């Protein structure tokens, strides 16, 4: 899906922060200043969306998960919807400290959620006292709120996609420690050097966030579709050699029968 500068403009992707709040490292992505606000160069944004999309498509094609992180109010629902539509994990509540660097502990918490579900299915839950059932339900609700969206993530993600790197600085630091590639929407008040794939964009307006994520998730969906097609082709491929061997064996059998006669 080609990125049109016009659609980025209509979504307000070009609006940066006040000039006094800018990070000088964003200078290459700033087009001009207007009424005390920096305007982002949308031609560069479009090119960066294409670049990030190609890389994300490859990661999805390899079978790795891409973890989306956005806890700010105007991004939460959009990220949950877009990431959920392509079956990718996401964090839209508070970032759990050690989510990546202490992944084993996080997995234990997710497994705890699964064990509570099993208790409810096999009837063990009903043998608990009323107070204990209430405590277990509260724990399950808390785990679901914070970790429910990553319950299918059985290993560290292949990449992180972040909306607002200033707000999600803990997630950024953890990914850097583990050399996990970071893709992010970066506004004019942030340092792009912290990110591997920068998408210079307004990370405060929901329209802008929605527009960028629409393109990003479309690229990931493309990578997933390619992976599925390759798997399907591989699954049907062994049948062809078998059929060929069978066909070659048939004439040999006929010749042998003729010799017997």
Secondary structure, 3 states (H helix, E strand, C coil): CCCCHHHHHHCCCCEEEEHHHCCHHHHHHEEEEECCEEEECHHHHHHHHHHHHHHHHHHHHCCCCEEEECCCHHHHHHHHHHHHHCCCCEECCCCCCCCCCCHHHHHHHHHHHHHHHHHHHHCHHHHCCHHHHHHHHHHHHHHHHHHHHHCCCCCCCCEEEEECCCCCHHHHHHHHHCCCEEEEEECCCCCHHHCCEEEECCCCCHHHHHHHHHHHHHHHHHHHHHHHHHHHHHHHHHHHHHHHHHHHHHHHHHHHHHHHC
